[in-house]
Amino acid sequence: MSVTTSRSGAERSYPLPHAGPDARFTESLVNSVAAVLVGYGYPGLDASADRAALKSALAAFLYNPLESHT
């Protein structure tokens, strides 16, 4: 697992290196996170755009962006 150091000097576990598809990143994961948010009183994800935004936010937190090869 990759560990990075933030400006405060504390070691971080996220974001992870992005090495391609990750079998753990599933619709079930997104649904589970959405359910936790609802359990804390946040609105449900009724629109597909909301679900896509949550999926994108999770990916941004979990993974370093792919390097550009230009």
Biopython code that builds the backbone (N, CA, C, O; Angstrom):
import numpy as np
from Bio.PDB.StructureBuilder import StructureBuilder

atoms = [
    (1, "MET", "N", (0.837, -1.168, 0.000)),
    (1, "MET", "CA", (0.000, 0.000, 0.000)),
    (1, "MET", "C", (0.886, 1.236, 0.000)),
    (1, "MET", "O", (1.890, 1.283, 0.710)),
    (2, "SER", "N", (0.531, 2.201, -0.767)),
    (2, "SER", "CA", (1.303, 3.424, -0.875)),
    (2, "SER", "C", (0.981, 4.354, 0.285)),
    (2, "SER", "O", (-0.174, 4.486, 0.692)),
    (3, "VAL", "N", (2.011, 4.992, 0.809)),
    (3, "VAL", "CA", (1.816, 5.969, 1.867)),
    (3, "VAL", "C", (2.471, 7.261, 1.409)),
    (3, "VAL", "O", (3.614, 7.257, 0.952)),
    (4, "THR", "N", (1.746, 8.366, 1.533)),
    (4, "THR", "CA", (2.284, 9.663, 1.168)),
    (4, "THR", "C", (2.350, 10.531, 2.408)),
    (4, "THR", "O", (1.723, 10.228, 3.423)),
    (5, "THR", "N", (3.103, 11.603, 2.326)),
    (5, "THR", "CA", (3.218, 12.542, 3.436)),
    (5, "THR", "C", (2.567, 13.851, 3.026)),
    (5, "THR", "O", (2.853, 14.385, 1.954)),
    (6, "SER", "N", (1.694, 14.366, 3.878)),
    (6, "SER", "CA", (1.025, 15.633, 3.601)),
    (6, "SER", "C", (1.884, 16.784, 4.121)),
    (6, "SER", "O", (2.939, 16.566, 4.717)),
    (7, "ARG", "N", (1.417, 18.009, 3.888)),
    (7, "ARG", "CA", (2.149, 19.187, 4.349)),
    (7, "ARG", "C", (2.352, 19.171, 5.856)),
    (7, "ARG", "O", (3.352, 19.690, 6.352)),
    (8, "SER", "N", (1.424, 18.585, 6.582)),
    (8, "SER", "CA", (1.553, 18.536, 8.047)),
    (8, "SER", "C", (2.590, 17.506, 8.484)),
    (8, "SER", "O", (2.946, 17.450, 9.662)),
    (9, "GLY", "N", (3.072, 16.700, 7.560)),
    (9, "GLY", "CA", (4.067, 15.686, 7.873)),
    (9, "GLY", "C", (3.466, 14.344, 8.251)),
    (9, "GLY", "O", (4.196, 13.364, 8.402)),
    (10, "ALA", "N", (2.148, 14.278, 8.406)),
    (10, "ALA", "CA", (1.499, 13.026, 8.763)),
    (10, "ALA", "C", (1.423, 12.112, 7.546)),
    (10, "ALA", "O", (1.169, 12.566, 6.430)),
    (11, "GLU", "N", (1.645, 10.821, 7.772)),
    (11, "GLU", "CA", (1.550, 9.873, 6.664)),
    (11, "GLU", "C", (0.100, 9.649, 6.298)),
    (11, "GLU", "O", (-0.770, 9.585, 7.167)),
    (12, "ARG", "N", (-0.156, 9.528, 5.000)),
    (12, "ARG", "CA", (-1.501, 9.295, 4.482)),
    (12, "ARG", "C", (-1.531, 7.967, 3.742)),
    (12, "ARG", "O", (-0.527, 7.526, 3.184)),
    (13, "SER", "N", (-2.697, 7.339, 3.749)),
    (13, "SER", "CA", (-2.889, 6.097, 3.009)),
    (13, "SER", "C", (-3.567, 6.330, 1.675)),
    (13, "SER", "O", (-3.504, 5.477, 0.789)),
    (14, "TYR", "N", (-4.218, 7.481, 1.519)),
    (14, "TYR", "CA", (-4.958, 7.811, 0.295)),
    (14, "TYR", "C", (-4.431, 9.113, -0.266)),
    (14, "TYR", "O", (-3.971, 9.961, 0.499)),
    (15, "PRO", "N", (-4.478, 9.299, -1.546)),
    (15, "PRO", "CA", (-5.009, 8.431, -2.580)),
    (15, "PRO", "C", (-4.064, 7.283, -2.908)),
    (15, "PRO", "O", (-2.851, 7.367, -2.714)),
    (16, "LEU", "N", (-4.660, 6.211, -3.411)),
    (16, "LEU", "CA", (-3.914, 5.034, -3.827)),
    (16, "LEU", "C", (-3.378, 5.239, -5.236)),
    (16, "LEU", "O", (-3.950, 6.010, -6.006)),
    (17, "PRO", "N", (-2.294, 4.565, -5.583)),
    (17, "PRO", "CA", (-1.849, 4.615, -6.978)),
    (17, "PRO", "C", (-2.926, 4.008, -7.871)),
    (17, "PRO", "O", (-3.542, 3.005, -7.512)),
    (18, "HIS", "N", (-3.147, 4.598, -9.000)),
    (18, "HIS", "CA", (-4.175, 4.093, -9.925)),
    (18, "HIS", "C", (-3.486, 3.225, -10.965)),
    (18, "HIS", "O", (-2.811, 3.722, -11.866)),
    (19, "ALA", "N", (-3.668, 1.929, -10.823)),
    (19, "ALA", "CA", (-2.996, 0.987, -11.725)),
    (19, "ALA", "C", (-3.977, 0.306, -12.668)),
    (19, "ALA", "O", (-3.671, -0.752, -13.219)),
    (20, "GLY", "N", (-5.140, 0.893, -12.859)),
    (20, "GLY", "CA", (-6.134, 0.290, -13.739)),
    (20, "GLY", "C", (-7.369, -0.103, -12.964)),
    (20, "GLY", "O", (-7.540, 0.319, -11.820)),
    (21, "PRO", "N", (-8.229, -0.898, -13.556)),
    (21, "PRO", "CA", (-9.487, -1.268, -12.901)),
    (21, "PRO", "C", (-9.255, -1.916, -11.532)),
    (21, "PRO", "O", (-8.317, -2.692, -11.345)),
    (22, "ASP", "N", (-10.114, -1.584, -10.602)),
    (22, "ASP", "CA", (-10.032, -2.119, -9.244)),
    (22, "ASP", "C", (-11.344, -2.837, -8.960)),
    (22, "ASP", "O", (-12.404, -2.212, -8.932)),
    (23, "ALA", "N", (-11.275, -4.140, -8.751)),
    (23, "ALA", "CA", (-12.476, -4.957, -8.546)),
    (23, "ALA", "C", (-13.258, -4.547, -7.297)),
    (23, "ALA", "O", (-14.435, -4.885, -7.173)),
    (24, "ARG", "N", (-12.626, -3.830, -6.375)),
    (24, "ARG", "CA", (-13.324, -3.399, -5.159)),
    (24, "ARG", "C", (-14.229, -2.198, -5.407)),
    (24, "ARG", "O", (-15.167, -1.961, -4.646)),
    (25, "PHE", "N", (-13.955, -1.436, -6.469)),
    (25, "PHE", "CA", (-14.723, -0.216, -6.761)),
    (25, "PHE", "C", (-15.933, -0.605, -7.603)),
    (25, "PHE", "O", (-15.871, -0.637, -8.832)),
    (26, "THR", "N", (-17.027, -0.899, -6.919)),
    (26, "THR", "CA", (-18.219, -1.430, -7.570)),
    (26, "THR", "C", (-19.420, -0.537, -7.323)),
    (26, "THR", "O", (-19.363, 0.390, -6.515)),
    (27, "GLU", "N", (-20.509, -0.820, -8.026)),
    (27, "GLU", "CA", (-21.774, -0.121, -7.774)),
    (27, "GLU", "C", (-22.234, -0.390, -6.347)),
    (27, "GLU", "O", (-22.846, 0.473, -5.718)),
    (28, "SER", "N", (-21.943, -1.576, -5.838)),
    (28, "SER", "CA", (-22.306, -1.906, -4.466)),
    (28, "SER", "C", (-21.596, -0.982, -3.475)),
    (28, "SER", "O", (-22.197, -0.571, -2.483)),
    (29, "LEU", "N", (-20.335, -0.653, -3.728)),
    (29, "LEU", "CA", (-19.609, 0.287, -2.876)),
    (29, "LEU", "C", (-20.282, 1.647, -2.898)),
    (29, "LEU", "O", (-20.499, 2.256, -1.851)),
    (30, "VAL", "N", (-20.616, 2.127, -4.103)),
    (30, "VAL", "CA", (-21.286, 3.422, -4.230)),
    (30, "VAL", "C", (-22.630, 3.394, -3.502)),
    (30, "VAL", "O", (-22.975, 4.346, -2.802)),
    (31, "ASN", "N", (-23.385, 2.313, -3.663)),
    (31, "ASN", "CA", (-24.674, 2.177, -2.974)),
    (31, "ASN", "C", (-24.491, 2.174, -1.457)),
    (31, "ASN", "O", (-25.286, 2.775, -0.734)),
    (32, "SER", "N", (-23.455, 1.504, -0.979)),
    (32, "SER", "CA", (-23.198, 1.448, 0.460)),
    (32, "SER", "C", (-22.857, 2.829, 1.018)),
    (32, "SER", "O", (-23.356, 3.213, 2.076)),
    (33, "VAL", "N", (-22.021, 3.567, 0.317)),
    (33, "VAL", "CA", (-21.670, 4.920, 0.755)),
    (33, "VAL", "C", (-22.915, 5.809, 0.728)),
    (33, "VAL", "O", (-23.129, 6.603, 1.644)),
    (34, "ALA", "N", (-23.730, 5.680, -0.309)),
    (34, "ALA", "CA", (-24.970, 6.449, -0.391)),
    (34, "ALA", "C", (-25.884, 6.124, 0.785)),
    (34, "ALA", "O", (-26.507, 7.021, 1.353)),
    (35, "ALA", "N", (-25.968, 4.856, 1.152)),
    (35, "ALA", "CA", (-26.811, 4.447, 2.272)),
    (35, "ALA", "C", (-26.301, 5.039, 3.588)),
    (35, "ALA", "O", (-27.101, 5.454, 4.426)),
    (36, "VAL", "N", (-24.990, 5.082, 3.777)),
    (36, "VAL", "CA", (-24.427, 5.686, 4.986)),
    (36, "VAL", "C", (-24.789, 7.169, 5.036)),
    (36, "VAL", "O", (-25.166, 7.678, 6.091)),
    (37, "LEU", "N", (-24.680, 7.858, 3.915)),
    (37, "LEU", "CA", (-25.034, 9.280, 3.875)),
    (37, "LEU", "C", (-26.496, 9.486, 4.251)),
    (37, "LEU", "O", (-26.816, 10.380, 5.034)),
    (38, "VAL", "N", (-27.383, 8.663, 3.697)),
    (38, "VAL", "CA", (-28.808, 8.745, 4.028)),
    (38, "VAL", "C", (-29.015, 8.490, 5.524)),
    (38, "VAL", "O", (-29.824, 9.162, 6.164)),
    (39, "GLY", "N", (-28.294, 7.533, 6.070)),
    (39, "GLY", "CA", (-28.394, 7.228, 7.490)),
    (39, "GLY", "C", (-27.992, 8.394, 8.383)),
    (39, "GLY", "O", (-28.441, 8.486, 9.525)),
    (40, "TYR", "N", (-27.151, 9.284, 7.872)),
    (40, "TYR", "CA", (-26.752, 10.477, 8.610)),
    (40, "TYR", "C", (-27.631, 11.685, 8.284)),
    (40, "TYR", "O", (-27.332, 12.809, 8.687)),
    (41, "GLY", "N", (-28.717, 11.439, 7.550)),
    (41, "GLY", "CA", (-29.681, 12.500, 7.293)),
    (41, "GLY", "C", (-29.504, 13.258, 5.995)),
    (41, "GLY", "O", (-30.231, 14.218, 5.739)),
    (42, "TYR", "N", (-28.552, 12.849, 5.167)),
    (42, "TYR", "CA", (-28.394, 13.493, 3.861)),
    (42, "TYR", "C", (-29.445, 12.945, 2.909)),
    (42, "TYR", "O", (-29.929, 11.829, 3.096)),
    (43, "PRO", "N", (-29.804, 13.722, 1.885)),
    (43, "PRO", "CA", (-30.820, 13.242, 0.936)),
    (43, "PRO", "C", (-30.336, 12.016, 0.166)),
    (43, "PRO", "O", (-29.136, 11.813, -0.019)),
    (44, "GLY", "N", (-31.284, 11.215, -0.275)),
    (44, "GLY", "CA", (-30.968, 10.057, -1.097)),
    (44, "GLY", "C", (-30.501, 10.467, -2.474)),
    (44, "GLY", "O", (-30.696, 11.608, -2.894)),
    (45, "LEU", "N", (-29.883, 9.534, -3.174)),
    (45, "LEU", "CA", (-29.418, 9.783, -4.537)),
    (45, "LEU", "C", (-30.516, 9.348, -5.497)),
    (45, "LEU", "O", (-30.530, 8.207, -5.960)),
    (46, "ASP", "N", (-31.429, 10.255, -5.792)),
    (46, "ASP", "CA", (-32.558, 9.920, -6.643)),
    (46, "ASP", "C", (-32.232, 10.042, -8.123)),
    (46, "ASP", "O", (-32.761, 9.288, -8.940)),
    (47, "ALA", "N", (-31.371, 10.979, -8.470)),
    (47, "ALA", "CA", (-31.044, 11.207, -9.878)),
    (47, "ALA", "C", (-29.768, 10.449, -10.255)),
    (47, "ALA", "O", (-28.856, 10.299, -9.442)),
    (48, "SER", "N", (-29.726, 9.982, -11.485)),
    (48, "SER", "CA", (-28.520, 9.269, -11.938)),
    (48, "SER", "C", (-27.312, 10.202, -11.926)),
    (48, "SER", "O", (-26.180, 9.752, -11.745)),
    (49, "ALA", "N", (-27.549, 11.497, -12.117)),
    (49, "ALA", "CA", (-26.438, 12.457, -12.070)),
    (49, "ALA", "C", (-25.850, 12.526, -10.666)),
    (49, "ALA", "O", (-24.642, 12.705, -10.515)),
    (50, "ASP", "N", (-26.692, 12.384, -9.623)),
    (50, "ASP", "CA", (-26.181, 12.371, -8.248)),
    (50, "ASP", "C", (-25.313, 11.144, -8.020)),
    (50, "ASP", "O", (-24.250, 11.240, -7.407)),
    (51, "ARG", "N", (-25.758, 10.000, -8.505)),
    (51, "ARG", "CA", (-25.003, 8.757, -8.349)),
    (51, "ARG", "C", (-23.661, 8.853, -9.087)),
    (51, "ARG", "O", (-22.635, 8.405, -8.575)),
    (52, "ALA", "N", (-23.673, 9.433, -10.276)),
    (52, "ALA", "CA", (-22.434, 9.597, -11.046)),
    (52, "ALA", "C", (-21.480, 10.544, -10.326)),
    (52, "ALA", "O", (-20.269, 10.322, -10.324)),
    (53, "ALA", "N", (-22.017, 11.595, -9.717)),
    (53, "ALA", "CA", (-21.176, 12.552, -8.992)),
    (53, "ALA", "C", (-20.553, 11.897, -7.762)),
    (53, "ALA", "O", (-19.382, 12.133, -7.465)),
    (54, "LEU", "N", (-21.328, 11.074, -7.041)),
    (54, "LEU", "CA", (-20.784, 10.373, -5.876)),
    (54, "LEU", "C", (-19.694, 9.402, -6.316)),
    (54, "LEU", "O", (-18.645, 9.315, -5.678)),
    (55, "LYS", "N", (-19.935, 8.680, -7.393)),
    (55, "LYS", "CA", (-18.937, 7.734, -7.900)),
    (55, "LYS", "C", (-17.646, 8.464, -8.275)),
    (55, "LYS", "O", (-16.549, 7.983, -7.991)),
    (56, "SER", "N", (-17.784, 9.612, -8.904)),
    (56, "SER", "CA", (-16.627, 10.411, -9.291)),
    (56, "SER", "C", (-15.874, 10.940, -8.063)),
    (56, "SER", "O", (-14.644, 10.933, -8.033)),
    (57, "ALA", "N", (-16.619, 11.395, -7.059)),
    (57, "ALA", "CA", (-15.996, 11.909, -5.840)),
    (57, "ALA", "C", (-15.244, 10.800, -5.102)),
    (57, "ALA", "O", (-14.145, 11.022, -4.594)),
    (58, "LEU", "N", (-15.833, 9.618, -5.044)),
    (58, "LEU", "CA", (-15.153, 8.485, -4.406)),
    (58, "LEU", "C", (-13.865, 8.130, -5.149)),
    (58, "LEU", "O", (-12.826, 7.897, -4.530)),
    (59, "ALA", "N", (-13.940, 8.092, -6.453)),
    (59, "ALA", "CA", (-12.751, 7.772, -7.250)),
    (59, "ALA", "C", (-11.664, 8.823, -7.037)),
    (59, "ALA", "O", (-10.484, 8.487, -6.940)),
    (60, "ALA", "N", (-12.058, 10.095, -6.965)),
    (60, "ALA", "CA", (-11.083, 11.169, -6.753)),
    (60, "ALA", "C", (-10.405, 11.037, -5.392)),
    (60, "ALA", "O", (-9.213, 11.315, -5.262)),
    (61, "PHE", "N", (-11.160, 10.612, -4.375)),
    (61, "PHE", "CA", (-10.584, 10.420, -3.047)),
    (61, "PHE", "C", (-9.672, 9.197, -3.003)),
    (61, "PHE", "O", (-8.590, 9.238, -2.416)),
    (62, "LEU", "N", (-10.118, 8.110, -3.628)),
    (62, "LEU", "CA", (-9.411, 6.840, -3.521)),
    (62, "LEU", "C", (-8.142, 6.741, -4.353)),
    (62, "LEU", "O", (-7.166, 6.126, -3.924)),
    (63, "TYR", "N", (-8.145, 7.342, -5.539)),
    (63, "TYR", "CA", (-7.071, 7.083, -6.494)),
    (63, "TYR", "C", (-6.373, 8.350, -6.974)),
    (63, "TYR", "O", (-7.001, 9.390, -7.175)),
    (64, "ASN", "N", (-5.053, 8.238, -7.155)),
    (64, "ASN", "CA", (-4.316, 9.285, -7.862)),
    (64, "ASN", "C", (-4.819, 9.290, -9.299)),
    (64, "ASN", "O", (-5.142, 8.231, -9.837)),
    (65, "PRO", "N", (-4.891, 10.444, -9.925)),
    (65, "PRO", "CA", (-5.311, 10.449, -11.335)),
    (65, "PRO", "C", (-4.277, 9.740, -12.210)),
    (65, "PRO", "O", (-3.086, 9.710, -11.902)),
    (66, "LEU", "N", (-4.772, 9.174, -13.304)),
    (66, "LEU", "CA", (-3.859, 8.550, -14.258)),
    (66, "LEU", "C", (-2.934, 9.611, -14.808)),
    (66, "LEU", "O", (-3.356, 10.736, -15.076)),
    (67, "GLU", "N", (-1.670, 9.255, -14.977)),
    (67, "GLU", "CA", (-0.707, 10.202, -15.528)),
    (67, "GLU", "C", (-0.996, 10.419, -17.007)),
    (67, "GLU", "O", (-1.360, 9.491, -17.729)),
    (68, "SER", "N", (-0.828, 11.656, -17.437)),
    (68, "SER", "CA", (-1.003, 11.985, -18.849)),
    (68, "SER", "C", (0.262, 11.585, -19.600)),
    (68, "SER", "O", (1.374, 11.895, -19.174)),
    (69, "HIS", "N", (0.079, 10.902, -20.708)),
    (69, "HIS", "CA", (1.230, 10.457, -21.507)),
    (69, "HIS", "C", (1.286, 11.227, -22.807)),
    (69, "HIS", "O", (1.325, 10.628, -23.882)),
    (70, "THR", "N", (1.292, 12.561, -22.725)),
    (70, "THR", "CA", (1.352, 13.386, -23.940)),
    (70, "THR", "C", (2.726, 13.898, -24.188)),
    (70, "THR", "O", (2.953, 14.608, -25.167)),
]
sb = StructureBuilder()
sb.init_structure("model")
sb.init_model(0)
sb.init_chain("A")
sb.init_seg("    ")
for serial, (resi, resn, name, xyz) in enumerate(atoms, 1):
    if name == "N":
        sb.init_residue(resn, " ", resi, " ")
    sb.init_atom(name, np.array(xyz, "f"), 0.0, 1.0, " ", f" {name:<3s}", serial, name[0])
structure = sb.get_structure()
